[in-house]
Amino acid sequence: MEFLPLFHNLRGARVLVVGGGEIALRKSRLLADSGAVLRVVAPEIGPEVRELIERSGGEEILRGYTESDLNGCVLIIAATDDEPLNAQVSADARQRGVPVNVVDAPALCSVIFPAIVDRSPLVIAVSSGGDAPVLARLIRAKLETWIPPTYGHLAGLAARFRHQVKGLFPNVQQRRAFWEDVFQGPIADRQLAGQGAEAERLLQAKIDGDAPATTGEVYLVGAGPGDPDLLTFRALRLMQQADVVLYDRLVAPAILDLCRRDADRVYVGKQRADHALPQDQINQQLVDLAKQGKRVVRLKGGDPFIFGRGGEEIEELAAHGIPFQVVPGITAASGCAAYAGIPLTHRDHAQSVRFVTGHLKNGSTDLPWKDLVSPSQTLVLYMGLIGLPVICDQLIKHGRSADTPAALIQQGTTVNQRVFTGTLANLPQLVAEHEVHAPTLVIVGEVVKLREKLAWFEGAQASV
Ligand code: SAH
């Protein structure tokens, strides 16, 4: 091991930074964040560095470096592009036995800056010993995506209960098992989901020995429109820890594959008018599984609260006192519009956007037609394929121009995406001509024209 990682408590300690430019700024920021008092010496010091000096209660010295600048400093940073000067600073610091870092010159350093993942109080440092800082940064990026931003709150929770737990278990092994259980179970889930008070309540109950019988919980997760890359970090994390996954027809196999390998997968998908499982049975199944102590992911296409009946499912859970969280997803409108190059709003063409269901009840729709015909409003129709002839007809009858540009986006955001554009007048014809099938989203409005300039994603077949 070339360098021993140690975490340096710099609170209130004086640190010398030689240099006042861009490189000095980056280091000064980190140093100020960790509570160091900055002394910056350079003939010129940039305004941002100045601000940091002030914030840290430090001092600026507007001249060239001299050896005596080291006086009283516990750490020295040489951050200039003058190599001989950097070497001089390094030699002086080593002479005095004070740790020194020279930016981008590992040979002149006695200490180096790692790449940092900051989940304070939890901090992860990654170093390549100065050999491959880019590699260290890439590892850092992986860790950033893997460890949720609120992870540090878990450490905060532990800190608040540490003494109590220590009193309860004098034995180290028991203590370790207790905390492992806390950090990997529902208490941690609560804390990470932003329910800190509930996490504390559960932890206290666990300490007091009257923890409730293990109930499971349900995660209502939006899986996005199809491209697995559009999942949220939280969706992925919960998918990887669930015992059971209940999923719909809209959830792509590539997304399902990201669930925990040994999780049970239950298909509860719905075809139009041919429900594989009636909604109340899905609701009941969620309740039953959670009562058996299972962690259940209810995976839904797009966003669970947009034409997803997510509200009904969690109403049932709430009525049974079963804990749940809702993870939003990218809804079809956002996903398809982005991947088809159609901005849903635009300063010149559309000041508002409206999401509408085109699902017909008994062969007709009772949409508020008069509200849907403003030329400056983009309309997005979910489930609009079957009812499309009626919908286009009604929109035209109520005053929306028959020439209004419109698009059909089938299996948007996936490699099978197909896009067809036309007008309100000929849209139903396009469906028949190109054998367009579900899932397809319909976008109506002037913004559709922008696709000519803004299309970027190829999908299966990019047509006009
Ligand atoms: N909760 C989902 C919508 C469910 S309703 C969401 O937020 O996206 C189902 C309808 O969504 C489909 O009939 C179709 O109109 C639309 N849809 C969902 N995913 C789609 C996709 N990848 N491409 C095109 N339309 C999609």
Boltz pocket constraint, residues with backbone or C-beta under 6 A from the ligand:
constraints:
  - pocket:
      binder: B
      contacts: [[A, 224], [A, 225], [A, 226], [A, 250], [A, 300], [A, 301], [A, 302], [A, 303], [A, 304], [A, 305], [A, 306], [A, 307], [A, 308], [A, 330], [A, 331], [A, 332], [A, 333], [A, 336], [A, 381], [A, 382], [A, 383], [A, 384], [A, 409], [A, 410], [A, 411], [A, 412], [A, 413], [A, 414], [A, 438], [A, 439], [A, 440], [A, 441], [A, 442]]
      max_distance: 6.0
